[in-house]
Amino acid sequence: MSSRIFFDTAPIIYFLDKSPLYFDKMKQFIFKTANENSQFYTSVITDMEYVAGPYKDNNQQKIDNYYAFQNFLDIKKIDINTEIASYAGMLRGKYSFLKGLDSLQISAARFYDCDNFVTNDKSLLQVQEIKNPLLVCDM
């Protein structure tokens, strides 16, 4: 069954960096949902968070692999606009523990009506506005 799946940054890192704990879970999830013709989403926040390390390490190959991965899976990229930022501000006001970048990610997923939000941040389970959060550790 086709669905809209939003990836937070950490699950993408787990997959691309072949995390010993989570790579296999992410690989199975990605192939299963891709075969179900699911649509994948993330935001420009993930770009910023992912490429920071490779830029610091001067690892252009890792950056290129990141964008190739996005192209291969046809991951739709969500830009942050005023509406998304405003909703993120409301989330931060409602949930004092919520970090700014997390609130933007959640808001972007909501704005594009994503069916699932894939993360590994257990604190985000408290955010009622997340539609079907999926923890990588529980996959």
N, C-alpha and C positions, 0 to 999 in steps of 0.2 A: 504494500500500500504506500503510495507516494505521500511524502510529508515535507514540510519545510523545517530544516534543521539548522540551528544557529550554533556555531562553534565559538566558545570563549577561547582565549589565547592558550591556556595551559594544555588542553587536549591536542591542539595542533603541535605544540612543542613536544609533547609526549610521542606523537607519531613521527615527526620529522627527525627528532633527535634520538629515536629508537630507545626510549626509556625502558629500562629493564622491568620496571613494575607495570607499565601501562601500554607499551607498544602493541602487544598482541591483542589486547582488548580494543584498542583504537582501530587496529587493522581490521579485525572482524566486524566491528561496528560500521566502519566506512564502507567495506565491500558489501556487507548485507544491505545497508540503506541505499547505496548506489545502485545495486541490483533491483531495488524496489522503485527506482526512478525518483528518489527523493531529491529535493533541491537543497543545496548547501549555501549557507550564509555566514558571514562574519562582518566585522566592521573595520574601518580604517584604524581603529584603536589596536586591533590585532597586528596590523602591519607594523605600527610603531613599536609595540611591545616585542614582537618577534625579531625584527631586524636590528634592534639596539645591540644585542650581544655580538652578532656577526660583524657589525660595523666596528665595534670596539676591538674585535680580534682581527679586523681586516680580512674577513673571510667572505669574499665575493661569491664563491661557489655555494655557500650555505644560503645566501640571499637569493641567488638564482634558483636554487632548488625550491625555496619557499614559494616563489612566484610561479614556478613550473607546476608545483603541486596544486596551487590554486587554479591555474589554467586547466590542468588535467581533469580536476573534479568540477570545473565550471562553477567555482565558488563565487556567489554574488557578493559584491563588496558594498557595504552600506556606508555612505558618507554621513557625517554628523551634521545635522541641520538645526535650525532654531527650535523646531518642534521636538526633536529628539532630546536636545539639550535641556529644554524646559521640563520635559517629563522626567529626565534624569535628576534635575534639581528637586522635583517633587519627591522622588524616591529617596534622595539623600536626606530631605527634611523628615520623611516618615521613618526611615531606618537609620538611626545614628551610627551604626557600625559600618554602613555601606560606604565604600571608597568611591571617589569620583569616576575613575575609569570603569569600575564594575557597574555603576549606575548608568553610564553611557552605553555599555554593552547590553545590559538588560533592556534599556529603553529602545535601542536599535532593533533588538529581536522583537520587541512588542510592536514597534512601528511597522515592521514587515510581517506581522502576524505569524511568526514562526511557531510551529507546533511543539518543538523541543528546544531546550537550551542545554547544550553539552558543556559541562564544567567539571571541575573537581574541587571546587570551593564549597565545602559543606555549609558555611555560614549563609550562602545564598539560598539555601532551602527555606530560610525564614521569610524570604521575599515572596509575598503572595501574588505579586504581579507576574512572576515567571510562570509561563505556561509549560507544564511538564519538564521540570528540571531533570537532567540525567547526569548522575555522578559517574565519572569514568571508573572509579574504584568499585562501583556496584554493578558494572556491566558484566 
